[in-house]
């Protein structure tokens, strides 16, 4: 039995938008993680551990709070203004983490992660504060940052995040030779004429924009930006072009698969409500990452 035109419209609207949201969220997070790991030469660098995701969430809440103060009600957390605020928040958090972890122009990997965790906790505290400053709308706004795919996503939200993903991927592919050199060491990169400072600024901005795009669609989701690049690196090698394309595909598959598990759990236990996507990625991504590390050391 076939579907009528109206039924197809409903299917596309309900499932097509959800799948597109999952694909863009996973691809953006994974590409951001791949860029951070390669540029910082730190296997633990990821949007969640370095505070980018929390910073982007704080930027969204600041945009919502600004709309609240202006009497505009609950501002659209996926609109252009909120997306811009998320980019500023993510890039600002990364800049603070990078500068605060430097010692004599050298970034200690352990210090980088510790500072990133601290900045992430501080941003989470800022989100909670803003939620309580909006007693009638703060809970509704904070619910959008729980790490679950949004149900009210629209085409303009997908176009914004998709445009950010395409631009950042194109820029990274265009700079692949420079990024390959920077992944070795800064001294070697400079010796072959790579403008390390320019590469760092551009790629940090790309990582911030990618993280912001994913946050406005699904809130902070952990482990995707950490695990996906490692899986691609172990299977296909560390080349920038392979990492860019492979990480986007792997991250998209991870989030789509996690959302399918969420749907199965909801069908199995309808009374428990909808499980946040971040719970699934954490419960599965954590053990998978440990296994990947042990396999790499073997």
Beta strands, then each sheet from edge to edge (+ up, - down):
strand 1: 102-103
strand 2: 106-107
sheet 1: 1+ 2-
end
